[in-house]
Amino acid sequence: MDVAGRVALVTGAGRGVGLGVARRLAAEGIAIGVIDINLDYAEEAASQLSRAGGRATAMECDVAAVEQVDHAVLAVEAKFGPATILVNAAHIGGAIENAEQWERMLAVEVSGAFLCCRAALPSMLAAGWGRIIILTRPEVEARITALARTLALDIAHKAVHVTVLTLGGDHQAAASAASDAVCAL
């Protein structure tokens, strides 16, 4: 499928698997909203994508904060137009060793995925086309799968597709699978 000219929001795109996905999508001609909690990482990633010939803008955003998510989506859409692709790649790195880290992981990886979907869906529904890819880890896979199933049932008739990919150790393979999911349908 030709996706050139579309706009993607990629969370956690400042580095790691999110940046890998952003690179792959930019190579397909998709404008990228590089969304990351660390503005320095987001700006460097957007700069890399631009130097490689892509269109990208950096947005600092904690995906667990509804106001920041709404602002990031609106700012990217103001620059590039309606976003019809969302890749939720934001995650908490490292081992989860205490209750505070567990709560933060759930806020970013589960609530953050929900908030980003909620903010991005109106443009997808208006366009009659959309792709939502949620990258998850085994610890929260069941919660993300439940979210994705509920979402998919609610929007199936609107040509918006939802895909969940569970991360393993190979982030390059995950980035490839995510970009393939965007272009496949």
C-alpha positions as CSV (number, residue, x, y, z in Angstrom):
1,M,0.0,0.0,0.0
2,D,1.2,3.5,-0.8
3,V,1.5,5.4,2.4
4,A,3.7,8.3,1.2
5,G,2.4,11.7,2.2
6,R,0.6,10.4,5.3
7,V,1.4,11.6,8.8
8,A,2.5,9.4,11.7
9,L,2.7,10.0,15.4
10,V,5.5,7.8,16.9
11,T,5.8,7.8,20.7
12,G,9.1,6.9,22.3
13,A,10.7,7.9,19.0
14,G,13.7,9.7,20.5
15,R,15.7,6.5,20.5
16,G,15.5,2.7,20.6
17,V,12.7,0.8,18.8
18,G,10.6,4.0,18.5
19,L,13.4,5.7,16.5
20,G,13.8,2.6,14.4
21,V,10.1,2.7,13.5
22,A,10.3,6.4,12.8
23,R,13.2,5.8,10.4
24,R,11.4,3.0,8.5
25,L,8.2,5.1,8.2
26,A,10.1,8.2,7.1
27,A,11.8,6.1,4.4
28,E,8.3,5.3,3.1
29,G,7.6,9.1,2.7
30,I,5.6,9.5,5.9
31,A,5.9,12.7,7.9
32,I,6.8,11.9,11.5
33,G,5.8,13.4,14.8
34,V,8.7,12.4,16.9
35,I,7.1,12.2,20.4
36,D,9.3,11.6,23.4
37,I,9.5,12.5,27.1
38,N,13.1,13.7,26.5
39,L,13.1,16.7,24.2
40,D,16.8,16.4,23.4
41,Y,16.4,12.9,22.2
42,A,13.3,13.9,20.2
43,E,15.0,16.9,18.6
44,E,18.1,14.8,17.6
45,A,15.9,12.0,16.2
46,A,13.9,14.6,14.2
47,S,17.1,16.1,12.9
48,Q,18.4,12.7,11.8
49,L,15.2,12.0,10.0
50,S,15.3,15.4,8.3
51,R,18.9,15.0,7.3
52,A,18.0,11.7,5.7
53,G,15.4,13.4,3.5
54,G,12.3,12.9,5.7
55,R,9.9,15.3,7.2
56,A,9.9,15.3,11.0
57,T,9.1,17.5,14.0
58,A,10.0,16.9,17.7
59,M,7.5,17.1,20.5
60,E,8.3,16.7,24.2
61,C,5.5,14.7,25.7
62,D,4.8,12.5,28.7
63,V,2.3,10.1,27.2
64,A,0.8,9.5,30.7
65,A,-0.3,13.1,30.8
66,V,-3.5,13.8,28.9
67,E,-2.8,17.5,28.3
68,Q,0.6,16.8,26.9
69,V,-0.7,14.1,24.6
70,D,-3.4,16.4,23.3
71,H,-0.9,19.2,22.7
72,A,1.6,17.0,20.9
73,V,-1.0,15.6,18.6
74,L,-2.5,19.0,17.8
75,A,1.0,20.5,17.2
76,V,2.1,17.7,14.8
77,E,-1.2,17.9,12.9
78,A,-0.9,21.7,12.7
79,K,2.5,21.3,11.0
80,F,1.9,18.3,8.7
81,G,-1.9,17.7,8.6
82,P,-4.1,15.0,10.0
83,A,-2.3,12.0,11.5
84,T,-3.6,8.7,10.3
85,I,-0.9,6.5,11.8
86,L,-0.1,6.1,15.4
87,V,2.8,3.9,16.7
88,N,2.8,3.6,20.5
89,A,6.4,2.7,21.2
90,A,6.9,4.6,24.5
91,H,8.0,2.3,27.3
92,I,9.9,2.3,30.5
93,G,13.3,0.8,30.2
94,G,15.0,-1.5,32.6
95,A,13.8,-3.9,35.3
96,I,10.8,-3.1,37.4
97,E,11.9,-3.4,41.0
98,N,9.4,-1.7,43.1
99,A,5.7,-0.5,43.3
100,E,6.5,3.0,42.1
101,Q,8.3,1.7,39.0
102,W,5.4,-0.7,38.3
103,E,2.8,2.2,38.6
104,R,4.9,4.3,36.2
105,M,5.2,1.5,33.7
106,L,1.4,1.0,33.7
107,A,0.9,4.8,33.4
108,V,3.2,5.0,30.4
109,E,2.6,1.7,28.6
110,V,-1.1,1.1,29.2
111,S,-2.7,4.5,30.1
112,G,-0.3,6.2,27.7
113,A,-1.4,3.9,24.8
114,F,-5.0,4.7,25.6
115,L,-4.5,8.4,25.8
116,C,-2.6,8.5,22.5
117,C,-5.3,6.4,20.7
118,R,-8.0,8.7,22.1
119,A,-6.2,11.8,20.8
120,A,-5.3,10.4,17.4
121,L,-8.5,8.6,16.5
122,P,-10.6,11.7,15.5
123,S,-8.3,12.4,12.5
124,M,-8.3,8.7,11.5
125,L,-12.1,8.5,11.7
126,A,-12.5,11.7,9.7
127,A,-10.1,10.4,7.0
128,G,-11.8,7.0,6.9
129,W,-8.4,5.3,7.2
130,G,-5.9,4.7,10.0
131,R,-3.3,2.4,11.5
132,I,-2.7,2.0,15.2
133,I,0.3,-0.1,16.2
134,I,0.9,-0.7,19.9
135,L,4.3,-2.1,20.8
136,T,4.1,-3.8,24.2
137,R,6.2,-6.0,26.5
138,P,5.0,-9.3,28.0
139,E,4.3,-7.8,31.4
140,V,1.4,-5.7,30.1
141,E,0.5,-7.6,26.9
142,A,-2.8,-8.8,28.3
143,R,-3.9,-5.3,29.2
144,I,-2.8,-3.9,25.8
145,T,-4.5,-6.7,24.0
146,A,-7.8,-6.0,25.8
147,L,-7.5,-2.3,24.9
148,A,-6.7,-3.1,21.3
149,R,-9.6,-5.6,21.0
150,T,-12.1,-3.1,22.5
151,L,-10.8,-0.4,20.2
152,A,-10.9,-2.6,17.2
153,L,-14.5,-3.6,17.8
154,D,-15.5,0.0,18.2
155,I,-13.9,1.2,15.0
156,A,-13.7,-1.9,12.7
157,H,-16.3,-0.5,10.3
158,K,-14.2,2.7,9.9
159,A,-11.2,1.2,8.2
160,V,-8.9,1.9,11.2
161,H,-6.8,-1.1,12.0
162,V,-5.3,-1.9,15.3
163,T,-2.2,-4.2,15.7
164,V,-0.4,-5.2,18.9
165,L,3.2,-6.4,18.7
166,T,5.0,-7.8,21.7
167,L,8.6,-6.7,22.0
168,G,11.3,-9.3,22.4
169,G,15.0,-8.6,22.6
170,D,15.4,-7.7,18.9
171,H,14.3,-4.1,18.5
172,Q,15.3,-3.9,14.9
173,A,12.9,-6.8,14.1
174,A,10.2,-5.0,16.1
175,A,10.7,-1.8,14.2
176,S,10.5,-3.7,10.9
177,A,7.3,-5.5,12.0
178,A,5.7,-2.2,13.1
179,S,6.4,-0.5,9.8
180,D,5.3,-3.5,7.9
181,A,2.0,-3.5,9.8
182,V,1.5,0.2,8.8
183,C,2.1,-0.6,5.1
184,A,0.4,-4.0,4.9
185,L,-3.3,-3.4,4.8
